[in-house]
Amino acid sequence: MIDEKIEVAVAKYAGFCYGVKNAVDSTRNALEENDNVYSTDHIVHNQVINEEFEKNGMHFVDSIEDIPEGATIILRAHGVGKSTINECENKNLKIINTTCPNVLKIHEIVKKHSAEGYKIIIVGDKHHDEINGIIGWIDGEYEVVSTLEEVGQYKKICLVSQTTTNIDFWNEISEKIKSNAEECIVFNTICMATYNRQKEAKELAQEVDTFIVVGDLKSANSKRLYEISKEFCENTLFIQTESELELEMIRGKKVGITAGASTPDVVINKIIEKIKLGC
């Protein structure tokens, strides 16, 4: 049992963003309307959702070579490179592209400016799926920068960001990159969903005794929310499902909850219910 007077404050922007909702809805529809549906990647970074897809008939395979000709393929919300789309078309696959519209905009930016001779600088996680997809649309030189120490000297560059980059970090590193470049075109491609979630997490974390961030361990935006919240609330927890929450972990009389953009409402609600039932 925990303090019976505990108050639970849930962030307004917790859970699915537009891009993830579109990807999840599109995949659910595809599974209802088609028999042979395949993907080479998780559609979104949330294990609960991907297990749902697999249960409903999704075939997760290692490569496009493993997909029968003429079958349906779902392209992940984080985006893929041009070569992947070409490979799907060459195999006559029915393509359902669930790439987030904000990510598609980045693809267009880097495609256009790399063709014009700009070196593309991407601020983000070198190993993230979104970054790999962006790189696949660059025709020329590029560099992925993850830390201030990695910033070099540049001539003619086009600067973009992974959509889930920490906003404060972007402001700091983009200024350094611009000051180190002879010519620099800057596109702040952090999406509004990221901005809203980070801003709200920062504010709410200062008002509670315990702050809970709900998200998959592979979710970049969830990790950013945890890092930001931890700065303002020492007792910040990062969990994937209600099974990971021990009531002893909740301290104080007010608990705040937010969730990454790929976390379904059902997971958030189960955590809230567990807290309230434990009161």
C-alpha positions in Angstrom: 0.0 0.0 0.0 1.1 3.6 -0.7 0.0 6.9 0.7 -3.8 7.0 0.4 -3.6 10.7 -0.4 -1.4 10.3 -3.4 -2.2 12.5 -6.4 -1.5 11.4 -9.9 -0.8 14.1 -12.6 -0.7 12.8 -16.2 0.9 14.9 -18.9 -1.4 16.3 -21.5 0.8 15.2 -24.4 1.7 11.7 -23.0 1.5 8.9 -25.5 0.9 8.6 -29.3 1.9 11.5 -31.5 0.2 12.0 -34.9 3.0 10.1 -36.8 2.9 7.1 -34.6 -0.9 7.0 -34.6 -0.9 7.1 -38.4 1.6 4.3 -38.6 -0.3 2.1 -36.1 -3.7 2.7 -37.7 -2.2 2.0 -41.2 -0.7 -1.2 -40.0 -3.8 -2.4 -38.3 -5.8 -1.7 -41.5 -3.3 -3.5 -43.6 -3.4 -6.6 -41.4 -7.2 -6.6 -41.7 -7.2 -6.2 -45.5 -4.3 -8.4 -46.5 -3.1 -11.9 -45.9 0.6 -11.7 -46.5 1.9 -8.7 -44.6 5.6 -8.3 -43.9 8.1 -6.0 -42.3 11.9 -6.0 -41.9 11.8 -3.7 -38.9 9.6 -2.8 -35.9 7.0 -0.4 -37.2 7.3 1.8 -34.1 9.6 1.5 -31.1 7.2 -0.2 -28.7 7.2 -3.9 -27.9 3.6 -4.0 -26.9 2.4 -2.6 -30.2 4.8 -4.9 -32.3 3.6 -8.0 -30.4 0.0 -7.0 -31.2 1.0 -6.8 -34.9 2.7 -10.2 -34.8 -0.3 -11.8 -33.1 -2.6 -10.4 -35.8 -0.5 -11.9 -38.6 2.5 -9.6 -39.2 5.6 -11.5 -40.4 8.8 -9.9 -39.2 11.7 -11.0 -41.4 15.4 -10.2 -41.6 15.4 -8.8 -45.2 13.3 -8.0 -48.2 14.8 -11.1 -49.8 12.7 -13.1 -47.3 9.4 -11.6 -48.6 7.5 -13.4 -51.3 7.0 -11.5 -54.5 3.8 -9.6 -54.6 3.3 -9.6 -50.8 2.6 -6.4 -48.7 5.4 -4.7 -46.9 5.0 -2.1 -44.2 7.8 0.5 -44.0 8.5 1.7 -40.5 7.5 5.1 -39.1 11.1 6.1 -38.7 11.6 6.0 -42.4 13.9 4.1 -44.8 16.3 5.0 -47.5 15.6 5.2 -51.3 17.4 2.0 -52.0 15.0 0.1 -49.8 12.0 1.5 -51.7 13.7 0.6 -55.0 14.2 -2.9 -53.7 10.6 -3.3 -52.8 9.4 -2.0 -56.2 11.8 -4.3 -58.0 10.2 -7.2 -56.2 6.6 -6.0 -57.0 5.8 -5.6 -53.3 2.7 -3.7 -52.3 4.2 -0.8 -50.3 2.5 0.7 -47.3 4.8 3.5 -46.2 4.1 4.6 -42.6 7.0 7.0 -42.4 6.2 10.0 -40.2 5.4 13.1 -42.3 8.0 15.1 -40.3 10.7 12.5 -41.2 9.6 12.6 -44.9 10.3 16.4 -44.8 13.9 15.7 -43.7 14.3 13.2 -46.5 13.3 16.0 -49.0 15.6 18.5 -47.4 18.7 16.3 -47.5 17.9 15.0 -51.0 17.6 18.5 -52.4 20.6 20.1 -50.7 23.0 17.2 -51.1 22.2 17.4 -54.9 23.1 21.1 -54.7 26.6 20.3 -53.3 26.0 20.8 -49.6 27.5 18.4 -47.1 24.7 17.2 -44.8 25.2 17.5 -41.0 22.7 15.5 -39.0 22.4 16.1 -35.2 21.3 12.8 -33.6 22.0 9.3 -32.5 24.3 7.6 -35.0 22.7 4.2 -34.5 19.0 5.2 -34.6 16.7 3.9 -37.4 15.6 7.4 -38.3 19.2 8.5 -38.9 19.8 5.5 -41.1 16.7 6.4 -43.1 17.8 10.0 -43.6 21.3 8.9 -44.7 19.6 6.8 -47.4 18.4 10.0 -49.2 21.7 11.8 -49.2 23.6 11.9 -52.5 27.0 13.1 -51.3 28.9 13.8 -48.1 27.3 13.7 -44.7 28.2 13.5 -41.1 26.2 12.5 -38.0 27.1 14.6 -34.9 26.0 13.4 -31.5 28.1 15.5 -29.1 29.6 19.0 -28.9 33.1 17.4 -29.0 32.4 16.0 -32.5 31.7 19.4 -34.1 34.4 20.1 -36.7 35.2 22.9 -39.2 32.9 23.1 -42.2 32.7 24.8 -45.6 29.3 24.5 -47.2 26.8 22.6 -45.1 23.1 21.9 -44.6 22.2 21.2 -40.9 19.2 19.1 -39.8 18.3 17.2 -36.7 16.7 13.9 -35.7 13.1 14.7 -34.9 13.5 13.6 -31.3 16.6 15.5 -30.3 16.7 17.3 -27.0 15.7 20.9 -27.8 18.2 22.5 -25.4 21.0 20.4 -26.9 20.0 21.3 -30.4 20.1 25.0 -29.6 23.6 24.6 -28.1 25.1 22.4 -30.8 23.5 24.2 -33.8 25.0 27.5 -32.7 28.5 25.9 -32.4 28.1 24.2 -35.8 27.0 27.5 -37.5 29.9 29.4 -36.0 32.3 26.7 -37.4 31.0 26.9 -40.9 31.8 29.2 -43.8 28.3 28.6 -45.3 25.4 27.0 -43.4 21.7 26.4 -44.1 19.9 25.4 -40.9 16.6 23.5 -40.6 15.3 22.9 -37.1 13.6 19.5 -37.9 12.7 18.6 -34.3 9.0 17.9 -34.5 6.3 19.7 -32.5 5.3 16.5 -30.7 8.8 16.3 -29.3 8.9 20.0 -28.4 5.5 19.7 -26.5 6.4 16.6 -24.6 9.8 17.8 -23.6 8.5 21.2 -22.4 5.7 19.6 -20.5 8.0 17.0 -18.9 10.4 19.7 -17.7 7.5 21.7 -16.1 5.7 18.8 -14.5 8.8 17.1 -13.1 9.4 20.2 -11.0 6.0 19.9 -9.4 6.0 16.2 -8.2 7.8 13.9 -5.8 8.1 11.0 -8.2 8.1 11.3 -12.0 7.4 8.3 -14.2 8.4 8.1 -17.9 6.7 5.3 -19.8 8.3 4.1 -23.0 10.2 1.4 -24.7 13.9 1.1 -24.1 14.5 1.5 -27.9 12.4 4.7 -28.0 14.7 7.7 -28.6 12.0 10.3 -27.6 11.2 8.3 -24.4 14.9 8.3 -23.4 15.1 12.1 -24.0 12.0 12.6 -21.8 13.7 10.6 -19.0 17.0 12.5 -19.3 15.2 15.9 -19.2 12.9 14.9 -16.3 15.8 13.5 -14.2 17.3 16.9 -14.2 14.3 18.4 -12.4 13.1 15.4 -10.3 15.7 13.1 -8.8 13.2 10.3 -8.3 12.4 9.8 -12.0 11.6 6.3 -13.2 11.8 4.9 -16.7 9.5 1.9 -17.2 8.0 0.0 -20.1 4.9 -1.5 -18.5 3.0 -1.7 -15.2 4.8 -4.9 -14.3 8.0 -3.0 -13.8 6.5 -0.6 -11.3 6.9 -1.5 -7.7 4.7 0.6 -5.4 7.7 1.0 -3.1 9.4 3.0 -5.8 6.8 5.8 -5.5 7.7 8.3 -2.9 5.8 11.4 -1.7 2.3 12.6 -2.2 2.3 13.6 -5.9 3.3 11.4 -8.8 3.7 12.7 -12.4 3.4 10.6 -15.5 4.4 11.1 -19.1 5.0 8.7 -21.9 6.9 8.6 -25.2 5.3 9.2 -28.5 5.1 5.5 -29.3 3.5 4.4 -26.0 -0.1 3.2 -26.3 -2.8 4.5 -24.0 -3.5 1.0 -22.7 -0.1 0.9 -21.2 -0.3 4.3 -19.6 -3.8 3.5 -18.2 -2.6 0.2 -16.6 0.1 2.1 -14.7 -2.3 4.7 -13.5 -4.7 2.0 -12.4 -2.0 0.1 -10.5 -1.0 3.2 -8.6 -4.6 4.0 -7.7 -5.4 0.4 -6.7 -2.3 0.4 -4.5 -3.5 3.5 -2.6 
